[in-house]
Amino acid sequence: MTTNTSRPQGNTSSSPRLAGHLLVEALVEQGVTDVFGVPGESYLAVLDGFHEHADKIRFIACRQEGGAAFMAEAQGKLSGRPGICFVTRGPGATNASIGLHTAFQDSTPMILFIGQVASDQRDREAFQEVDYRQMFGPGTLGFAKWVGEVQDADRLPEYVARAFHTALQGRPGPVVLVLPEDMLTELSSAPVLPRVQPAQAWPTPAALAELHERLRAAKKPLVIAGGGGWTPESCAALQRFAENWRLPVGCAFRFQDLFDNRHPQYAGDVGIAINPKLAARVREADLILAVGPRLGEMTTGGYTLLQAPRPQQTLVHIHAGAEELGRVYAADLMINASMSCAAQALETLAAPAQVAWADWTAQAHADYLGNLQPQAVSPLDMAEVVKCLGRLCPEGTVFTNGAGNYSGWLHRFHQYPGLQQHGRTQLAPTSGAMGYGLPAAVAASLLEPERWVVNIAGDGDFLMNGQELATATGYGAKKLISVVVDNGTYGTIRMHQEREYPGRVSGSDLFNPDFAMLARAHGWSAQRIERTEDFEPALREALAAGRPCLLHLRLSSDVSTSRSTLSAIREAAQQRLNQPR
């Protein structure tokens, strides 16, 4: 182990420098230009490294570690490379855990760097000390794919490279690297390692041949696309494959931007509040080709659209993580392949001149279009609001949201373009994490300032990370709009209360600030809107404002707990009860 001496001069890889500087150089070598975090005394040497290399990499100081971790997760979704977050020990790490969990469930590459107590203070319950291997230890149900702690400064480049490989390969996901404070102040002459390019897994010829035969024998096939690891090129290849075979394509929960929603073969999103006609189509299908999704609870309707463990439909499951195949479903054909390779391989399958399911595919898209027809439920019609956003916002606008009933309007009525056209345009947590949407929007706006970003948030959702308004202002975000849907309640919980215990509301009512005044205090422009006809002029003004804008939409709490909404939930619950066990 190297010896702690005074700070060296020079920054070349052959010169001794602080390990904190070496870490920053390693990130630069990996192509990282922006990182998110909240500064802490446990990694001051790294912060000094960001200052030393400020011409190559930017440290974006956030207002709370949960917001910073969400921003890094959004960075991973947008770029396809690991999003980077730095937090301090103890409270910083526990605050950041929500973003780590989201990255795990969403299959998003991410690396969380955590400052740690000095090595000579370990195992004494020193100030803010936590054992992160126990806290975030890898497993099939956990927070991270790998947790490493760097004890030797000379091995720091090795650990960083391994973190990138682990985050990117197989099923993408988050990694935790723990940085003892004293290690970061050691000197090291270790060179940084080259940019990591993940290994790619191809489907076997035998598996492709079997899939080809199963497709030819099908009468009512359906593709469900989802999961992490997609690129514009692989989404384009998936679309060509679907076109060649004239297959209907649905997107898994909150992966709606993987396939162009305007395409005549798009069938809709397979998630919460699924179109009942699409749900029936999933059950009726004789072949489900799942390309990339985990086939978790939300996508499978609580494991009822596809019966676990043995579906009634023929199931072909393609996934990048071998450990995911067979975890829940005993598929008829399991293919371990990365999305880039799987999509290219699918495109090589020769399609027949005629298929038996042409009408099936056309009707699937017709059902999707029929579900786009709005039904006004209040003086402020959220369906029309979402349609207005889609009509006026530039093509390729990124839409973000957290968790809550309000997100259902966005998922149902907005039409996302395919990933191959503009990159990711949907940033939303499949983990159901509240507070995600605003930090994700701030990150997207700062990382890709040429694009417009729109966040739609519920009132309860927004206030969980509303302080990141200041981060957007402080770093010069401009093309950023936050639409706050304020109904004075935790709407999803209230809805379930009204279903289970009608009229006995407890703990779900909210006291809210004047959101427009709150935004103005942070340097944003803002407007309050209570009628549908007032939204379009307000949006036009926001698009022309030249600075971030918040649009405060005031709704009645009855909107998200209406009879029609409750009836739909009861029907879904009854369907589950009626399923054979």
Buried (B, 14 or more C-beta within 10 A) or exposed (E): EBEEEEEBEEBEBEEBBBBBBBBBBBBBBBEBEBBBBBBBEBBBBBBBBBEBBEEBBBBBBBBBBBBBBBBBBBBBBBBBBBBBBBBBBBBBBBBBBBBBBBBBBBBBBBBBBBBBBBEEBBEEEBEBBBBBBEBBBBEEEBBBBBBBBBBBBBBBBBBBBBBBBBBBBBBBBBBBBBBBBBBBBBBBBBBBBEEBEBEBBBBEEEBBEBBBEBBBEBEBBBBBBBBBBBBBBBBBBBBBBBBBBBBBBBBBBBBBBBBBBEBBBBBBBBBBBBBBBBBEBBBEBBBBBBBBBBBBBBBBBBBBBBBBEEBEBBBBBBBBBEEBBEEBBEBBBBBBBBBBBBBBBBBEBEBEEEBBBEEBBBBBBEBBEEBBEBEEBBEBBBBBBBBBBBEBBEEBBBBBBBBBBBBBBBBBBBBBBBBBBBBBBBBBBBBBBBBBBBBBBBBBBBBBBEBBBBBBBBBBBBBBBBBBBBBBBBBEBBBBBBBBBBBBBBBBBBBBBBBEEEEEBEEBEBEBEEBBEBBEEBEBBBBBBEEBEBBBEBBEEBBEBEBBBBBBBBBBBBBBBBEEBBEEBEEBEEBEEEEEE
